Amino acid sequence: MASLMLPVRNVFYFALCCVIFASVSLCSSPVSSSPQNPVIVGGTVSLEGKYLETSRMIKLGYEMWAANVNERGGLLGREIRLVFYDDKSSPDLVRTYYRKLIEEDGAELILSPYGTPLTLAASEITEEAGRVMIACASAAPKPWERGHRFLF
């Protein structure tokens, strides 16, 4: 029974993070005036390496969330477009891809990778850029102890 409860609890926490993420990010980040432009939501997932299994589940959850919101008319009337990169469970790749998401892809909403070491690496970049990042998949206290203003 306990093994069935864990996934349900994780889905609840994920959904709660998505709601908080959308609310905080849209209030603190400029949004394009054109309702035709999609909202770029980005992050990294580990499609290789030690975080593979959990990252796949998180990616599926993000995709389900985006599909659900898009079916209901989008976020503030704008379609959500997900952009993910495979970080291969590497903090160095995380830093590279979060810079790319912000500087090249124009991601307005930033999702954390799975795992504390990768979240620490991603939060360095988002904090430097002044972008809100919701860390839905980091349970260790270390990311929160650094005093970052844009990490939720």
Secondary structure, 3 states (H helix, E strand, C coil): CHHHHHHHHHHHHHHHHHHHHHHHHHHHCCCCCCCCCCEEEEEEECCCCCCHHHHHHHHHHHHHHHHHHHHCCCECCECEEEEEEECCCCHHHHHHHHHHHHHCCCCCEEECCCCHHHHHHHHHHHHHHCCCEECCCCCCCHHHHCCCCCEC
